[in-house]
Amino acid sequence: MSRGLLGLLLILAGLPALFLAPLELGAVRIAGVSLGWWYGGVVAPLLAFVLTLVSLGVSPDDSDRSQ
């Protein structure tokens, strides 16, 4: 199993772990929205995007070289 795939699986496992954590951690509200929503709707997708870019070896300079 590649490190990128393992990283994506860990990111996916983060949301259930957040809700199963003690003290109802997933229900804590930040800016009126639960921490679980922030993780599932914002943090996890951004982490997955960055991890995918790193796994594929894409850098910002690659777009300039295609011209």
N, C-alpha and C positions, 0 to 999 in steps of 0.2 A: 504494500500500500504506500502510495507516495505521501510525502509530508504535506503537500497542498490539500489532498483529499482528507487526510487526518485532521488538518486544521479546520476545514469546512465542517466536518462532523462534530468537532469540539464546539464550534460556533453554534451549530444547531442544538447541541446538548445544553447550551447555556440557558435557554429560556425555561425548559422544564426544571432545571436545577435552581433557577431563580425563584420559581413558584414553590418548590419543595423545600427551600431554605427555611431555617427557623425564623420566628418572629414575623412571619408573613412579609418577607422582604419584597416580593413581587408586587405587593399592594401599596407600598410606600409611594406617595405622590410627589412628583416634581413638576412644578408649573401646572398643577391641576391634572396631570396625566400620570397614570401608574408607571412605576419603574419597569414593569413587565412590558408595557406598550413601548416605552422608549427603547428597550433592548430589542424587542421583536420588530419594531417598525423603523428604527433609525440605526442603532448601533450595530446590530448583527448584519444587516445588508451592507453597510459601509465597510465593516471588517471583511466580509466575504468578497467585496469588490477589490479592496486593496490586496487581499491574499491572492486573488486570481491574477491580478496584474503582476504581483511579485513572482508567482509560480510560472507565469508565461514569459517572464523576463522582459516585460514591456517597460520602457522608460520614456519620459517626456521627449527626449531627444530623437527617438525613433521616428516620430511623425515628420520631423524636418528633413530627414534623409530620404524620404520617399519621393521628393520632388526633383 
